[in-house]
Every structure is written in structure tokens, then in C-alpha cells.
Amino acid sequence: MIKVLINSSSRYPVERKRIRQLVKKILGSHLTNKETEVSILFCGDRKMTWLNSKWLGRQGTTNVLSFPLKASNYPDKVFRLGDIVISYPQVRKQAAENEVTVDEEVDRMVEHGLLSLLGLHHE
């Protein structure tokens, strides 16, 4: 079973059901027979700028950050993959620049974050 925890304020409308289905599709092809949990936070540029500075020492905002959990084996046997943080304002901006829908750009950022958590290199 794959559990997807999504946190987003009402300012950042996301389709939770669609995102959960996407995560399960992506993880289903990489993880087998493991109870897995992943967390996704949609935030604004102020929070993303702070996270980018605190954890990566970089100035300014970014579109997506991934924080893999190092100790992922807990007594309850759930494999906690880690956290993905997505800047909703950056997603909207990139969607306009790439001439795609915001949902398509959200999907791209979720996939990017998941692959990073899995340690897979991608473009």
C-alpha cells in the first residue's frame, strides 16, 4: 500500500486524488511489496526561499525540493520515502512559460521529486 500525505492551503488548489494516483503509478513501478509513505507540501515562494537557504545554502526560490528520509525503516514496517516540497507560484509560472496546464506542471514536479527521493537521475 502506498500512502500519500498532501498538505496544501486553500490558496494553492491541487487535485489530491489525481496526485495520489500519479504517485501510486510512479512508485508502483519502483517499489514492490512494501508499505510506503511519501509527503507532499505545496507552499509559497517565501517558505520555499527559506527552505532552499536553510537546507541547500542557496538564495531565492526554486520549483521543487526533495528531502529523502535516511532512516526509513520504522518499527511499524512502513517505508517512509521522504518529503517533496513544491512552490505553487513557481509551478504556475512554469506552466505559463511551457504553455501547459498547471496540473501538467504539478505532475512534472511531483514526478521529479519522487525520482529524486528514489535516487534516480533524470532530466
N, C-alpha and C positions, 0 to 999 in steps of 0.2 A: 504494500500500500504506500502511496506517495501522498504526503500531506503538505499542502502549500498554504503558508500563512501570508496574507496580503494585508498591508497597512497603508491606507491612503485617506487623506482628508477629503471632505466633500468638494474642495476646490479642484481636486485632481480626479476627474471621473474616469474610472477604469472598469472594464468588464471583467470582474473577478472570475466568473465561470469560464470565460474564454481563455483567460490567462492560466487558470488551473489546468484546463485541457491541454494547452500548449506545453506546460511544464511536464505533465504526465507523459505526453508524447515524446518529448526530448529525453527525459530521464529513463523512460521505459526501454529505450534502445541502448542505454548505457549501464543501467543498474538492474540486476535480476535478483529476485527473491530477497530483497532487503526492504524492511520498513524504513522509509526515508522521509525526512522533513527538510524543507527549504523555506526561507523567509524572504519576502519581497516588500520593500518600503518605497513608496512614491513620495518624494519630497520636493521642496522648492530649491531655488539656487542658493539661498542663504545657508541652509543646512548642508547642501552638497559642497559648497565652498569650505565650510568649517571641517567637514569630514575629509575632504581632499587635502587640506592643510595639516590636520591633526595626524592622519594615518599615512599619508604619502609625502608630506612635506612640499606639496605643490600649491601654487597660488591659483585662485579662481575656481570656477565651477567646472564640472565635467558631466557627461551624459549618464554614465553608469559606473558604479564601483562594486566589486565583489569581495566579500570577506569570508574565505573558507574557514571552517572550524578545524582546528588542529586535533583536538581530542573529540573525535566523532563517535566513539563507542561508549554509550552510557549504559548503566545497569538495566534500563528498560529495553535495551536492544534496538533502539531507534538510531538509525544513521542520520545524524544531523549534518547536512551538507554545508550549510553556511547561510550567509545573508547577501542579498542583492539590493543595492540602493540605486534608484533611478530618479533623475531630475526630470520632473514632468515638464517644466518650462523648456528645457533643452530638447526633450522629445518633440514638443510642439514645433519648436524652431527647426529642428532637423527634418521633420515631416514636411514642412513647407519648402525647405531647401531641396529636398529629394523628390518633391511632388508625389508624395504618398500620403495615405491617411495616418492620423495619429495612432490608430490601432495597429497599423502595419509597423510603424516605428517602435511602438511599445513592444510588439512581438520580437522585433530585431534586437532590442536592448535586453529583453528577458533571455533570449537565446544566447546572446553574447555573455551575459552574466552567468548563466548556467554552465556554459562551456568553460568559462574561466574557473568556476568552482570545481569542475571536474578535472581541471588541469590540462585541458585540451587546447592546443594552439589553433587559432583560426583567424580569419581576416574579417 
